[in-house]
Amino acid sequence: MAKVATVITNLFEDVEFTEPAAAIRDAGHEVVTIEKKAGEQVEGKHGEKVTIDKGIDDVSVEDFDALLIPGGFSPDQLRADDRFVAFAKGFMDAQKPVFAICHGPQLLINAKSLEGRTATGYKSILVDMAYAGANVKDEEVVVCKDQLVTSRTPDDIPAFNREIVKLLK
């Protein structure tokens, strides 16, 4: 059973958290939500409420097997906090699986972890990803080096979830 860290804050894209989290749990793995403070509640763009399991200061990369970064406005807010940037970078540096959808790769841009990687994301951040050194593809799901799984939009969630579950086996 894998333990999957999920960095999330207000204005996340609801289904980009709820559907991957459900697929991960249905496959027998654990999902742990992380924000600034445990016990707080964050709210998605469409009203989904999530209670935070752990504060960023109470976790380390070593505690987890993989990282999920849902999209929406959440990753843009999180990348302004060096603790979340360092946390994401730690997963990439340790070659642990990272799953980022839509605007999720913004956190990896700030972590300077996309150079030489093949990835995708929401259309408006593809140029930023390219400037960060990524080989950008416009595909529903891109898997790089059996570590990084990226997708573009909620429409891509079935393919995103399929590759997440496959990688966690």
Residue frames relative to the residue before (quaternion, step in Angstrom):
aa qw qx qy qz dx dy dz
M 1.0000 0.0000 0.0000 0.0000 0.00 0.00 0.00
A 0.2834 -0.7587 0.5684 0.1450 3.57 -0.84 1.02
K 0.2683 -0.7130 0.6251 0.1700 3.53 -1.25 0.61
V 0.1118 -0.8335 0.5411 -0.0020 3.57 -0.45 1.29
A 0.3021 -0.7357 0.5860 0.1549 3.55 -0.70 1.17
T 0.0669 -0.7783 0.6230 0.0395 3.58 -1.05 0.76
V 0.1765 -0.7767 0.5976 0.0922 3.56 -0.58 1.17
I 0.1212 0.8073 -0.5463 0.1873 3.53 -0.61 1.20
T 0.0425 0.7701 -0.6365 0.0104 3.55 -1.15 0.68
N 0.7861 -0.3367 0.2263 0.4664 3.56 -1.31 -0.05
L 0.8265 0.2365 -0.2237 0.4592 3.51 -1.29 0.70
F 0.2790 0.7227 -0.5629 0.2882 3.57 1.08 0.75
E 0.5066 -0.6020 0.5054 0.3542 3.59 -1.22 0.42
D 0.5050 -0.7294 0.3679 0.2786 3.56 -0.28 1.35
V 0.7587 0.4000 -0.2317 0.4589 3.61 0.57 -1.13
E 0.6072 0.5530 -0.3626 0.4405 3.60 1.18 -0.37
F 0.6499 0.3995 -0.3194 0.5621 3.55 1.35 -0.01
T 0.7256 0.4856 -0.2864 0.3945 3.58 0.59 -1.14
E 0.7090 0.4666 -0.2857 0.4450 3.62 0.85 -0.88
P 0.6675 0.4526 -0.3298 0.4906 3.66 0.85 -0.73
A 0.6271 0.5341 -0.3454 0.4496 3.61 0.97 -0.79
A 0.6527 0.5023 -0.3136 0.4726 3.60 0.97 -0.83
A 0.6520 0.5088 -0.3192 0.4628 3.62 0.94 -0.83
I 0.6435 0.5151 -0.3147 0.4706 3.58 1.01 -0.83
R 0.6792 0.4769 -0.2875 0.4781 3.60 0.90 -0.92
D 0.6459 0.5291 -0.3197 0.4479 3.60 0.97 -0.85
A 0.6714 0.4710 -0.2856 0.4958 3.58 1.19 -0.56
G 0.6243 -0.6014 0.3115 0.3894 3.58 1.30 0.19
H 0.5698 0.5962 -0.3756 0.4229 3.56 1.26 0.26
E 0.4582 -0.6772 0.5137 0.2598 3.56 -1.31 0.33
V 0.1799 -0.7557 0.6224 0.0960 3.56 -1.11 0.82
V 0.0700 -0.7884 0.6112 0.0044 3.58 -0.82 1.06
T 0.2596 -0.7783 0.5538 0.1419 3.58 -0.66 1.11
I 0.1005 -0.8002 0.5912 -0.0067 3.54 -1.00 0.97
E 0.1068 0.7480 -0.6486 0.0919 3.53 -0.98 0.97
K 0.7869 -0.3162 0.1954 0.4926 3.61 -1.10 -0.37
K 0.8223 0.0512 0.0328 0.5657 3.58 0.96 -0.87
A 0.4865 -0.6627 0.4918 0.2868 3.57 -0.95 0.93
G 0.7810 0.3555 -0.2617 0.4419 3.56 -1.17 0.66
E 0.5438 0.5978 -0.4053 0.4273 3.58 1.25 -0.28
Q 0.3014 -0.7256 0.5804 0.2140 3.56 -1.25 0.31
V 0.1380 -0.7649 0.6240 0.0814 3.55 -0.99 0.90
E 0.2482 -0.7808 0.5617 0.1148 3.53 -1.19 0.58
G 0.4342 -0.7081 0.5063 0.2316 3.52 -0.97 0.96
K 0.7176 -0.4493 0.3317 0.4162 3.54 -1.36 0.19
H 0.7783 0.3170 -0.1540 0.5197 3.58 1.12 -0.67
G 0.7342 -0.4909 0.2202 0.4141 3.58 1.18 0.59
E 0.4622 0.6639 -0.4648 0.3600 3.62 1.22 -0.09
K 0.1775 -0.7893 0.5813 0.0870 3.57 -0.86 1.00
V 0.0710 -0.7890 0.6102 -0.0008 3.56 -0.98 0.94
T 0.2726 -0.7376 0.5955 0.1645 3.56 -0.90 0.96
I 0.4166 -0.7397 0.4870 0.2050 3.54 -0.81 1.10
D 0.3869 -0.7472 0.5060 0.1897 3.55 -0.88 1.06
K 0.8241 0.0490 0.0370 0.5631 3.58 0.87 -0.98
G 0.4087 -0.6639 0.5655 0.2693 3.54 -1.22 0.59
I 0.6266 -0.5730 0.3804 0.3666 3.58 -1.10 0.70
D 0.6656 0.5058 -0.3134 0.4505 3.62 1.04 -0.64
D 0.6886 0.4852 -0.2671 0.4681 3.60 1.27 -0.29
V 0.7036 0.4253 -0.2616 0.5056 3.60 1.25 0.12
S 0.0982 -0.7587 0.6358 0.1024 3.53 -1.33 0.29
V 0.6763 -0.4969 0.3571 0.4102 3.55 -1.22 0.48
E 0.6294 0.5723 -0.3242 0.4138 3.58 1.03 -0.82
D 0.6094 0.5776 -0.3429 0.4213 3.61 1.20 -0.47
F 0.7814 0.3412 -0.1296 0.5062 3.59 1.22 -0.48
D 0.4426 -0.6873 0.5226 0.2419 3.52 -1.35 0.45
A 0.8040 0.0336 0.0304 0.5929 3.60 1.16 -0.58
L 0.2840 -0.7454 0.5840 0.1504 3.54 -1.37 0.32
L 0.1353 -0.7583 0.6343 0.0650 3.57 -1.01 0.94
I 0.0610 -0.7811 0.6213 0.0088 3.56 -0.94 1.02
P 0.2039 -0.7834 0.5765 0.1110 3.62 -0.22 1.23
G 0.5028 -0.6731 0.4639 0.2811 3.56 -1.24 0.48
G 0.4000 0.6632 -0.5744 0.2650 3.52 -1.24 -0.54
F 0.7207 -0.3989 0.3134 0.4726 3.58 -1.15 -0.61
S 0.4385 0.7365 -0.4240 0.2923 3.58 1.29 -0.23
P 0.7114 0.4545 -0.3073 0.4392 3.67 0.64 -0.93
D 0.6171 0.5444 -0.3502 0.4474 3.59 1.07 -0.68
Q 0.6597 0.4848 -0.3041 0.4871 3.59 1.04 -0.75
L 0.6745 0.5134 -0.2998 0.4377 3.58 0.90 -0.93
R 0.6646 0.5236 -0.3276 0.4205 3.60 0.99 -0.72
A 0.5629 0.5723 -0.3910 0.4502 3.60 1.26 -0.06
D 0.6726 0.4414 -0.2707 0.5287 3.58 1.33 -0.20
D 0.4332 -0.7466 0.4461 0.2364 3.58 -0.44 1.23
R 0.5900 0.5835 -0.3749 0.4134 3.60 1.10 -0.57
F 0.6814 0.4679 -0.2866 0.4843 3.59 0.97 -0.82
V 0.6074 0.5420 -0.3447 0.4673 3.58 1.08 -0.71
A 0.6753 0.4875 -0.2879 0.4727 3.59 0.88 -0.94
F 0.6199 0.5431 -0.3353 0.4565 3.59 1.03 -0.78
A 0.6764 0.4781 -0.2902 0.4793 3.61 0.85 -0.96
K 0.6395 0.5310 -0.3165 0.4571 3.58 0.96 -0.87
G 0.6188 0.5694 -0.3308 0.4284 3.57 1.03 -0.79
F 0.6507 0.5011 -0.3119 0.4777 3.59 1.00 -0.79
M 0.6643 0.4989 -0.3063 0.4647 3.57 0.93 -0.90
D 0.6750 0.5015 -0.2920 0.4556 3.59 0.90 -0.92
A 0.7002 0.4540 -0.2546 0.4887 3.59 1.09 -0.76
Q 0.4146 -0.7287 0.4451 0.3147 3.60 1.33 -0.01
K 0.3694 0.6990 -0.5166 0.3287 3.58 1.10 0.73
P 0.6073 -0.5815 0.3855 0.3802 3.62 -1.06 0.61
V 0.0597 -0.7636 0.6429 0.0032 3.53 -1.08 0.91
F 0.1177 -0.7878 0.6043 0.0170 3.56 -0.85 1.08
A 0.0769 0.8100 -0.5715 0.1066 3.60 -0.45 1.21
I 0.0604 -0.8089 0.5848 -0.0039 3.57 -0.78 1.05
C 0.8456 0.1780 -0.1498 0.4805 3.52 -1.27 0.67
H 0.8128 -0.1208 0.1268 0.5555 3.62 -0.41 -1.20
G 0.3591 0.7698 -0.4628 0.2536 3.60 1.27 0.00
P 0.6526 0.5322 -0.3407 0.4181 3.64 0.88 -0.78
Q 0.4687 0.6663 -0.4593 0.3542 3.65 1.18 -0.21
L 0.6342 0.5209 -0.3319 0.4651 3.58 1.02 -0.74
L 0.6677 0.4925 -0.2928 0.4753 3.60 1.06 -0.74
I 0.5609 0.5677 -0.3842 0.4642 3.59 1.20 -0.50
N 0.7045 0.4557 -0.2694 0.4727 3.58 0.82 -0.99
A 0.6435 0.5080 -0.3123 0.4798 3.58 1.19 -0.54
K 0.3297 -0.7638 0.4815 0.2757 3.57 1.35 -0.14
S 0.4396 0.7199 -0.4113 0.3455 3.54 1.07 0.90
L 0.5920 0.6016 -0.3672 0.3909 3.61 1.19 0.18
E 0.4653 0.6964 -0.4495 0.3106 3.60 1.19 -0.27
G 0.8327 0.1591 -0.1573 0.5065 3.55 -0.82 1.10
R 0.5841 0.5697 -0.3691 0.4450 3.60 1.28 0.01
T 0.3267 -0.6854 0.6074 0.2338 3.54 -1.25 0.50
A 0.1567 0.8033 -0.5467 0.1771 3.58 -0.68 1.08
T 0.1990 -0.7331 0.6290 0.1653 3.51 -1.40 0.11
G 0.0040 0.7784 -0.6278 -0.0037 3.55 -1.34 0.12
Y 0.7377 -0.3580 0.2984 0.4884 3.54 -1.29 -0.22
K 0.6590 -0.5702 0.3248 0.3675 3.56 -0.99 0.88
S 0.7017 0.5019 -0.2850 0.4177 3.60 0.86 -0.91
I 0.7222 0.4027 -0.2669 0.4950 3.64 1.17 -0.26
L 0.4094 0.7364 -0.4640 0.2737 3.62 1.23 -0.02
V 0.6353 0.5128 -0.3314 0.4729 3.61 1.01 -0.77
D 0.6370 0.5199 -0.3247 0.4674 3.60 0.98 -0.84
M 0.6478 0.5142 -0.3138 0.4664 3.58 0.99 -0.84
A 0.6424 0.5145 -0.3206 0.4689 3.59 1.01 -0.81
Y 0.6529 0.5003 -0.3114 0.4759 3.60 0.96 -0.83
A 0.6521 0.4970 -0.3052 0.4844 3.59 1.20 -0.54
G 0.6289 -0.5918 0.3157 0.3933 3.58 1.29 0.10
A 0.4774 0.6711 -0.4437 0.3532 3.58 1.24 0.15
N 0.3763 -0.6308 0.6233 0.2683 3.52 -1.31 0.52
V 0.1576 -0.8535 0.4945 0.0467 3.57 -0.05 1.33
K 0.1086 -0.7700 0.6281 0.0290 3.54 -1.02 0.96
D 0.2768 -0.7140 0.6116 0.1990 3.56 -1.20 0.56
E 0.3443 0.7135 -0.5145 0.3282 3.55 0.32 1.35
E 0.6383 -0.5691 0.3532 0.3794 3.58 -1.14 0.59
V 0.7846 -0.0438 0.0174 0.6182 3.59 1.10 -0.59
V 0.0822 -0.7724 0.6291 0.0285 3.54 -1.05 0.86
V 0.1169 -0.7711 0.6242 0.0465 3.55 -0.87 1.03
C 0.0944 -0.8078 0.5818 0.0066 3.58 -0.72 1.11
K 0.8681 -0.0703 0.0150 0.4911 3.55 -0.81 1.10
D 0.5464 -0.6347 0.3896 0.3831 3.60 1.04 0.70
Q 0.6229 0.5181 -0.3627 0.4604 3.56 1.06 0.76
L 0.8047 0.2469 -0.1029 0.5300 3.57 0.74 -1.06
V 0.0551 -0.7774 0.6266 -0.0073 3.56 -0.75 1.14
T 0.0352 0.8074 -0.5861 0.0586 3.59 -0.69 1.11
S 0.0479 -0.7694 0.6365 0.0258 3.54 -1.25 0.62
R 0.5813 -0.6605 0.3923 0.2681 3.55 -1.31 0.47
T 0.8271 -0.0378 0.1250 0.5466 3.59 0.68 -1.12
P 0.7112 -0.4216 0.3210 0.4620 3.61 -1.25 0.07
D 0.5829 0.5884 -0.3789 0.4128 3.64 1.08 -0.57
D 0.6912 0.4903 -0.2622 0.4616 3.58 1.18 -0.59
I 0.3878 0.7713 -0.4513 0.2260 3.60 1.26 -0.15
P 0.6379 0.5201 -0.3780 0.4239 3.70 0.79 -0.71
A 0.6754 0.4668 -0.2908 0.4913 3.61 0.94 -0.86
F 0.6138 0.5534 -0.3283 0.4574 3.60 1.03 -0.84
N 0.6849 0.4833 -0.2762 0.4702 3.58 0.84 -1.03
R 0.6160 0.5564 -0.3411 0.4412 3.59 0.98 -0.85
E 0.7191 0.4447 -0.2564 0.4685 3.58 0.84 -0.98
I 0.5814 0.5587 -0.3711 0.4605 3.61 1.11 -0.59
V 0.6982 0.4780 -0.2747 0.4567 3.55 0.74 -1.10
K 0.6287 0.5370 -0.3241 0.4598 3.57 1.03 -0.82
L 0.6909 0.4869 -0.2756 0.4579 3.60 0.90 -0.92
L 0.6817 0.4989 -0.2890 0.4504 3.59 1.06 -0.69
K 0.5062 0.6650 -0.4256 0.3470 3.63 1.20 -0.23
